[in-house]
Amino acid sequence: METECIMLLPSVCAVLANPELPIPDDTCLEKLLDWFKVMTCKAPVESLMQQNTCLTELIATVIKQKDPEPCMLSFIFRLTGLLAASVDGFSFLEHLRLLGEVFGNRELMQKRTWEDATVRCGWIHGLLNAVQNLKAFQFILKNELIEVILPLQQDCSLFVSSAASQLLIQLLTLPAQQSMNAPVLRGDGHSSDMKDLLQSTSNENHEWTDVVKHIGMHVEETLLSGEPFHIEQSLKLMTLACKRCEPWILQILWEKVVGHIESLLETHPTTLTQPLVELLLSVSRTPIYQEADSTISTLLMHFLQTISPAQAGSLASGILNLKNCPQSLGMSAISVILHPLEFILYSASQQPQDPGLLETRFYEDMTIEEQLCRKTSCIALLGNSLSHIHELLEIITQPYYATHFRPEAILSSVLLVLQMCIGAAIPTTPAGSQICRHLIGSVKVQKFAVDALGSILHLKGIVVSDSVHHLLLEYLRNPDTDSLVLKKVMQATLKYVLCFSDLTAMWPIFDKDLFPVLKKRLCDIRWEVRDSTLELLTHLTLHLQDNEEFPPLLLNSGILQIAMSLLKDHEGYVRASTVSFLGQAIYIMNNKDDKLNSNTIQFTQEGIVSQLVDILSQDSESFPRRAALRVFTGWLQQCSRLPIENFEESLSVVFKVGCSDFDWEVRVHSLELAEVWIDQTLANTLVPSCPYAVTPSTDLKRKSLSELMLKLKTLQIFDILFVGLHDCDRPVAQKACAVLMSLQKIIFEKGDFPTNEVSTNGHEKAGSILKDCFLTQNSAAQTGLINLTGKTVDNIAEILAALDLKTIQNNLGHSSDYIQNSPRSLLQDILAVAETTVDNVIDCY
Amino acid sequence: MPEIKVTPLGAGQDVGRSCILVSIGGKNVMLDCGMHMGFNDDRRFPDFSYITQNGRLTEFLDCVIVSHFHLDHCGALPYMSEMVGYDGPIYMTHPTKAICPILLEDFRKITVDKKGETNFFTSQMIKDCMKKVTAVNLHQTVQVDDELEIKAYYAGHVLGAAMFQIKVGAESVVYTGDYNMTPDRHLGAAWIDKCRPDIVISESTYATTIRDSKRCRERDFLKKVHETVERGGKVLIPVFALGRAQELCILLETFWERMNLKAPIYFSTGLTEKANHYYKLFITWTNQKIRKTFVQRNMFEFKHIKPFDRSYTDNPGPMVVFATPGMLHAGQSLQIFKKWAGNDKNMVILPGYCVQGTVGYKILNGQRKLEMEGRNTLEVKMQVEYMSFSAHADAKGIMQLIRMAEPRNVLLVHGEAKKMEFLKQKIEQEFSVNCYMPANGETTTITTNPNIPVDISLSLLKRESVPGALPDPKKPRIMHGTLIMKDNSLRLVSSEQALKELGLVEHHLRFTCRVHIQDPHSEQDTLNKIYSHLKTVLKDSSIQHLPDGTLMVESILIKVSTASEDPSTKILLVSWTYQDEELGSYLSTLLRKGLPSS
């Protein structure tokens, strides 16, 4: 603990203990606990309390107050718990008789304060903090606190009940964690240990077993209570037990409740379906499942049959993800998910004998038909089926299932759903017509279906038919398509295109269908659609630019013309995406073919560069400016593929403009660009020394380094690096520092550049030269840039050599947020609140 | 009985962040998805595991509604939609959709810059999240699905702020978000129609405050700025880019114009244009005065307020600067503060809330020696003023809104427990409705008595209505008729009309029961005894002997026969129509007791 914090702590405790003084806000108390937690991990708690007696005094004072503030009482509970977490801390507090007063105080639980959920929550969390050692466990038993905890597990506050469940689980697992005389486990790690346990004469074991039984009885009682909220909390407790408890404990609990769970499966209100699903799936992931294999499998199968098809999706999906899932159960689960889609296929099938999706059906067709013929359940059921397709695909491609299911058939059904949603399907049955009516315009189903389509298209080796691109184009063309659905359709289109290793058949589609519709979409009234279209075009260009056929198709499509106009779009996101697209498209313009360029003469690489420089210097939003800088960096990295004329001139403008931007991310990107430029220039300048050269390699190096320095100076890169080093935004300063450090390394360590000019007081000198540069220049006020015009390369080298970059880097490494995070600042704030006389009305935005 | 459940995950007895879950008519709606600015870790976001443990929020939630662009109401949206994974519909008004990403982006940059956090939502995530948003207009009923509909109402507070009515069938909830019942210089007052929802979920930030006159506060503010500028000092006003900054700009602009002041006023570079762009774009969302004068002069084209450049900080002479962010925790406002803090001629005016740890919080609480970055101590000599300009309804305003909407229940959120308690009692007393104030994590369940609208036939209405009396909504009457459910409509008609319309033949139902009594006399004597007995008991009813040897009391027939096995036992056959169900039951019970001995 910092000395200053030790000095402040007694005053802070005094403030907190004084009910007359204003209490700092909840976040202060939370942060104070965070700090105490760190402290208790760092040092022995007993000595911490001995050295800071104010802590125990604070606890003793607040707990004795007649009517303490709920938040303060809650804080005291949690603080006490933290301090009692270690054995020494616990003993110390017990010796002071504070633990009983804090946690065992029944009178307190009768008071009105206890009605405040914050207080109950604090009490539970306090105990939860404390129950890290067996002494605390014994304390709970001795004081019969289980009797208090169990009702809290059914508390009306979700926060309290959830915390109480965690505490109960902690009680169930702690003795095992603490290597108490845990029952000897059988060789396979599973329990037959109930007997061992019951026969054990150890006191602790008896107590522990009693706790397990007690909790088991509580769960049993609540499951029988008929009160849905209480049942739900107990189901959640059991689910948590499945995840955390030893198998033998779980077995005791499970044996107590399994009968009630079985009855609940028959007659549960719909609100309990999900908790029951969670519990059954959780127990299936425990060793109990292997032991009582058939029972739990039967339960799972039974529950699948009991719940409505629209609710069964998550259970079915969970079953499929079980290890060692019996195949019959797995097949049923798959059938649950696919049956609605199977029905859809059937409802539009021209020939009833067409092979469907399923060999055997889990439900009666009537059941599914009934659900699909009502609009609400139809949308819910299909949404459910489609949302699980992604997980299902992983299963049905496994060897056993692969023989029973064809992804192509699932693809057909998904396509059919999508056709129904836009009225493009021809149903052959009355039920089909009704389903079509329900689905037309259903954005929810469309979203799920397009996602499912995307997952299917992602499958390796999937055979896709022409109907996929027809449908995708249909959606892209449809003026009524929702913008989010369109975005997903565009993502699916990209996946579709990437399915093909040979795109020969696709080019005419690009030319006649895809590009024309994307052109239209670039002019869509919704910015979301224009943006998604640009994102698709960027990805297509990135992936297909090396195909000979792609560049002429794109360049002649007229898309670039529209994209250029989108650089002036009123929506910043669209301008940024346009910049990224043009940044990618410029690579395919690197073609000297006159025929190709004839239509695009105004869209030269140089033209785009100048447009992007304009964006960087004029755009009012930062997204496009950031995108422009990223594009410049990308170009520079790929400069061998991109011989743009006068690129270096443009770069000098980019450096200058980018580094004086008011958005720090643009400034960081500018420095990244400078870094790439330095790397590239170095790679070109510093040729490996030739052993047969007449001139010594050191001289060569020095010469090329001098050239580099000169170039850096001409492009004013030193200027922006030195300014960046003093930037008010930390990431900019960090980046500038990193670049300067690498320069220092190259120039002085590897390059043998003369550094003898740097005197012993070099660091100060560098600082003063830099300061001088900042102050003397007249234009600084306007540009925010340093003036190194009068300095020679040697002067700059001198500054560079003298800069103590390691120290700067170290200082920058500390988060600038430390004011907000430091404990001292927190303690000062608490004291300041207490001292302030002005009542600043609680406020918010 | 149908229920509406409301569970705050945030804003339950606090003002940290708003996130309220409402279950209504089988639909689950999340109201606001805010972030707590006071925390730097996961605690800043709502814990969605309380909603669903499997993380499939899209399955559970039917929609998310965001009331306005402040981060404590929308800050967790990209986290929820892009990091936890929610793909369902999100609704907000057009201005909120336009402005929300700017503030989220601003916050993201500060978080990443100051805290160096990497596990935070990215710009791309903000954009992808905003693509999921459906913008709504005021008073436009939006059909989320076949059953759930929402409607936005003007809330004042900030540009684009809205209250939302959520309706499933006949059940409805109104969520106010933050609102202001008094118009200010650029926004109007909140308004809602008499929608009589089952519950109004209202903010209660100023639950016990009757706010001092706005004019007084404004005068005070102008006086302080003017005095500082007059003595050659500089005034720093840390603000968030959009919101009360515009209100204060209009205030100063008008004052400068009136007083012909020359000292420059600046606004952080880049944000002025952007903010003003939105205020111009959404001029219909501002108040009447601004809308009316818009054609002659756009209030947001300021003559005196110019864009700020960081080099101006060192300029000599007085000036006023609006700089972001509003809590002095980073960026330009902090940079300017550091430069000006040492001069006692200068002043900083904090017009809003600051979280613990920020420089704003510290100086507001009287700290004058601050440890800054690099561990240097900064002595604050400049004057520090706090003036709340946040636009929330005060106690009077909250009561006014309840009067407007006439809800059946009120639920208070977004306020302090003690103040809520006071307001709760006041609401219950004045409106005789239940008022709730659940803490975070507590579920309030309200049983609803849904009204189902039914058409009534004119003939039935005429028949059932009291001649001459006008219908009074406060005195409901029960009407009898036959309810026909046909083609998704409900109609109450007379039973004759129902038979006619449905082509049905009328059947008459009679209830019968046998009563055994001991009477050794002849059947006729027994019948006469029954006649006399009933005559004395039922004085007002018509009782007749019928020629076939039965007795008739109203529609009830009583026939006597002798039990074949025991002549002293008489069997009374009592039969009645459903209209006389009450009398029939009474008579059968009466006869069971036997006849009085003569």
Interface residues (C-beta under 8 A of the other chain):
Chain A: P24 D25 D26 T27 C28 E30 K31 P70 D116 A117 T118 C121 C156 S157 L158 F159 V160 S162 K236 T239 Q274 E278 S314 K375 T376 I379 N384 S387 V443 K444 K447 D451 S483 L484 K487 E528 D531 S532 Y573 S620 E621 S622 F623 R626 F662 D663 W664 E665 C728 D729 R730 P731 A780 A781 Q782 G784 N811 S815 S816 D817 Y818 I819 Q820 N821 R824 S825 L826 Q828 D829 A832 V833 E835 T836 T837 V838 N840 V841 I842 D843 C844 Y845
Chain B: T7 D14 V15 G16 H36 G38 F39 N40 R43 Y50 T52 Q53 N54 R56 T58 E59 H70 L71 D72 D87 G88 P89 P101 E105 K109 V112 D113 K114 K115 G116 S123 K127 M130 K131 K132 D145 D146 E147 V158 D178 T205 Y206 T209 F240 G243 T269 G270 E273 K274 H277 D309 R310 S311 Y312 D314 H329 A330 G331 Q332 Q335 G352 Y353 V355 Q356 G357 T358 V359 Y361 K362 L364 N365 G366 Q367 L370 E371 M372 E373 G374 Y386 S388 S390 H392 H414 E416 A417 A439 N440 G441 E442 T443
